[in-house]
Amino acid sequence: MTTRFVNGTFPDGSAVDLHARGGAFTSDAGDTATEIDLGGRLVLPALGEPHAHLDKSMLADRFPNPTGDLLGAIEVMRMGWTTIGEDDVIDRATRTVERLVASGTTLIRSHADTNIYAGLKAVRSLLAVRDAVEPLCDLEVVAMAYPLTGPDGPEGRRILDRAIELGADVIGGAPHLEDDPGSAIDHLLNLAVETRLHVDLHVDEVLDPAYNTLSDLSEAVIRHGLEGTVNASHCVSHGLKPEEEQREIAAALAHADISVVALPRTNLYLQARDRFQAPPRATLGMETMTAAGVTVGGGADNCQDPFCSIGRCDPLETASLLVAVCHRTPDEAFEMVTNEIRTIASRPLLDFRPGSPADFVAIDASSIRAAIADQPAGRTVVHRGRVVASTTVDTWIGSR
C-alpha cells in the first residue's frame, strides 16, 4: 500500500508532501494512495535512543538508590534482580518502548544485564519485547556482560555465550570495571569476530582522569580488524584529561572508527556527588571528539530507575542537555539523536529521498530549535511508512 503524507513543513519553511511504499519513500504516490494530513507540523527524521536500559526502567520507586551515585545503584540492582521476574521486565520495558515511540523514536538500542545476578532473565525478556514491538520500532538488544574476568569471570563468560545463542543483537560489557580490562576487551572482541556482531561497551564511567580504557580499546579494535563495528558509551574520564591528551585519544578512536555516545542526563545525575567546588560536567570531551571526526551520538541511558530517578523517554530531552551541557548547537544536537545514532547502528540514514526509510516525526514546532526548547507533546510518528503513534494536545487558559 502507498501512503501520501500531506501538509507537512520542512525546517526551511517549505511545504512538503511525502509518499511511502513498502517502508521507504517513493517519488510519487500513484493512484491508490491512502492520504494522511500532517496538519502543518514540522517534519523531521525519526528520533533514536542509542543507549537505554529497558530491563531496569521504571524501578525508581520500587528500588530507591540511598546514595544516589553509581555504586549505590549497582548494589541496589544486584539485590533487586533476586525479586524481578521476566513478566515484570517485559511489562515495564514494553511500556517504556511505547513512551519512546510516542515521542518519535523508531530506533532503540537497549542494554540488558547479563551477569550472575540477573542471569539470562533480562536478555530473554528484552528479546521477547524486541519481537513484540517490531511493528512499532527497531529494537536492538545488547548483552551487557560483567564480570568476564576475576573469580566470577568463567560464569560470566558462560552466561554471555548463552545470551548470544538466544539471539542478542550486540555484545556489551564494562571493561573498565573488570579485574583485567585488557583481557575482557580481547574476549569481547574475539566473540565479535566469531559471531560477526557489533560491540557496544560502557567505558570509563568514572571521574578519574587516570582511566584510559579508550586507548586500549582503540588498539584492540584495530588488532582484531573490527573498525566500524564498536561503540563506546559514557567515556566520562575523557572529559577530565588535558586537552592534548583528549585529542590524542580522540584521534585514536577516529583511526579505529570507534563511535561514542554521550549520556549527559544520567552521568550528571550519578557523578560528582562528592565534588562540592566546581563539580565537573561528567561528560566526554565533546569538542575534541568531534574535531577528530569521531561519530558522536547522544542518549538518555537510564529512565526512572536506581541509576536515574527522572526521564521522560524523549530524545529531545537529551538534545536539550547536549545543547546546555555539551554546548552543541540545536542542529548539531538534533543530528546526535537522529542520524548519528543510525550511523552507530549501521542503519540507512533518514534523508527523505526516494528509497530511504520512511521513518519520521511530525511535531508541533516551528523549527528544530523550537522543538528542542519546547519539546511539544503533539507529534505524529511514522515507522516504515505507517503511522505508529499520534498525540494531540488541547490547551485552555482562562481569562485574566
C-alpha positions, -999 to 999 in steps of 0.1 A, spaced: 0 0 0 12 35 -8 6 63 16 6 100 8 15 123 38 3 158 30 5 193 46 39 189 63 65 215 68 103 212 64 127 231 87 134 256 59 97 265 60 88 248 27 56 228 25 61 191 18 41 161 7 57 127 12 50 94 -4 58 60 11 55 24 -2 70 -8 13 86 10 42 105 35 20 99 69 4 89 70 -32 90 98 -58 52 96 -63 21 81 -47 3 65 -75 -35 65 -78 -44 43 -49 -26 60 -20 -41 65 14 -38 101 24 -28 114 59 -29 150 68 1 161 89 -17 194 99 12 217 90 35 201 116 73 203 113 86 171 96 119 157 109 138 125 107 126 100 134 145 101 167 167 74 181 178 61 215 213 46 213 217 36 250 187 25 271 184 1 299 148 -11 294 153 -40 318 156 -16 347 133 12 336 105 25 359 120 9 390 128 42 408 100 39 434 105 2 440 143 3 444 154 38 456 191 45 455 201 55 490 234 72 479 223 85 445 256 75 429 267 48 406 279 23 432 247 27 451 226 20 420 247 -11 411 243 -25 447 205 -18 447 201 -37 414 222 -66 425 197 -72 453 167 -62 431 173 -88 405 165 -116 430 129 -103 432 123 -94 395 107 -119 371 106 -119 333 70 -109 331 79 -78 352 107 -69 328 86 -74 298 58 -52 312 80 -23 322 101 -25 291 71 -25 268 56 5 285 89 23 281 92 14 245 57 27 239 66 60 255 97 63 234 77 56 202 51 82 211 80 107 214 91 99 178 117 72 185 118 44 159 153 30 166 163 19 202 194 1 214 190 -13 249 215 -30 272 203 -60 292 221 -70 324 239 -103 316 256 -113 348 255 -136 378 227 -115 394 203 -112 365 213 -144 348 196 -145 314 162 -131 325 168 -96 312 181 -108 279 152 -133 274 127 -106 284 141 -79 261 143 -103 232 106 -110 237 99 -73 237 120 -68 206 99 -93 187 66 -79 200 73 -42 192 88 -49 158 58 -32 140 64 0 161 102 4 161 135 -13 156 149 -25 189 184 -39 194 193 -59 225 228 -56 239 240 -84 262 258 -63 288 282 -88 303 301 -82 336 323 -96 351 342 -116 325 375 -118 345 383 -125 381 367 -152 403 333 -148 386 347 -145 351 341 -181 340 304 -180 349 301 -145 334 315 -157 301 292 -187 301 262 -165 306 273 -142 278 278 -172 254 242 -183 262 229 -148 256 244 -147 222 229 -181 214 195 -168 225 197 -141 199 213 -109 214 219 -84 187 250 -67 201 278 -77 225 283 -55 256 303 -51 287 321 -27 310 359 -34 307 370 -5 329 353 -22 359 370 -56 353 399 -71 373 417 -74 339 403 -48 315 426 -58 286 416 -95 288 379 -85 290 383 -64 259 401 -92 240 374 -117 250 346 -94 238 362 -86 205 371 -122 199 334 -130 203 326 -103 179 349 -117 153 334 -152 158 298 -140 157 300 -110 134 281 -90 159 287 -53 168 301 -43 202 287 -16 225 307 -11 257 303 10 289 338 27 290 355 48 317 323 58 335 343 74 363 355 109 372 392 98 374 414 110 345 438 81 352 413 58 335 422 54 298 404 22 286 396 41 254 432 39 242 434 1 250 401 -4 231 413 16 201 444 -6 198 424 -38 203 398 -29 177 425 -24 150 443 -56 161 410 -76 157 401 -59 124 368 -46 138 369 -10 126 334 5 123 317 -21 145 324 -9 180 308 19 201 320 32 235 294 48 258 299 72 287 337 80 284 334 104 313 371 103 323 380 115 288 365 149 296 388 154 326 420 149 308 442 177 295 432 189 261 462 175 242 456 140 257 419 143 248 429 150 213 453 120 211 426 97 224 400 111 200 424 107 171 430 70 180 392 65 182 387 81 148 415 59 134 398 28 147 364 41 135 350 37 171 319 57 177 310 71 211 277 80 229 274 109 254 249 103 281 246 137 299 215 132 319 224 101 339 261 110 342 251 144 356 228 126 380 252 100 392 286 116 391 304 143 411 281 140 442 313 143 463 326 173 445 314 205 462 335 230 444 332 234 407 318 199 400 327 186 366 301 182 339 306 145 338 306 140 301 332 132 274 354 159 258 329 168 231 349 194 212 380 172 209 359 142 198 340 160 171 372 178 159 388 144 154 359 132 133 346 107 158 309 98 153 292 110 185 256 102 194 235 113 224 215 91 246 194 91 278 208 60 295 186 51 324 150 62 328 133 64 362 153 37 379 180 35 406 206 49 382 185 80 373 151 87 390 139 111 363 135 109 325 106 113 300 116 88 273 121 116 248 154 121 228 145 158 225 152 159 263 187 145 255 191 170 227 183 199 251 210 186 275 235 183 247 229 220 239 231 231 276 258 208 289 279 200 258 275 233 240 262 218 208 240 239 185 204 228 183 210 214 148 241 195 160 223 182 190 194 170 168 217 152 145 232 134 175 198 120 184 188 111 149 212 102 121 244 99 142 226 71 160 217 54 128 254 56 117 264 40 150 239 12 144 249 8 107 214 17 96 204 37 65 203 74 71 169 93 71 170 119 44 135 118 28 149 108 -6 133 80 -26 145 47 -13 154 59 21 135 45 52 101 62 57 107 70 94 99 105 105 82 125 132 59 155 125 59 178 155 41 209 167 71 232 164 83 259 141 119 249 139 144 224 152 155 248 179 119 253 190 113 215 190 143 210 213 134 240 235 96 233 239 96 195 234 59 197 225 38 166 230 19 170 198 35 146 174 27 121 146 52 92 144 58 72 112 78 40 110 83 22 77 57 44 61 30 36 87 17 59 114 26 41 147 17 69 172 -1 102 173 -5 127 201 -27 158 201 -28 184 228 -56 208 237 -47 237 260 -72 261 276 -63 292 295 -89 312 314 -94 349 312 -73 373 334 
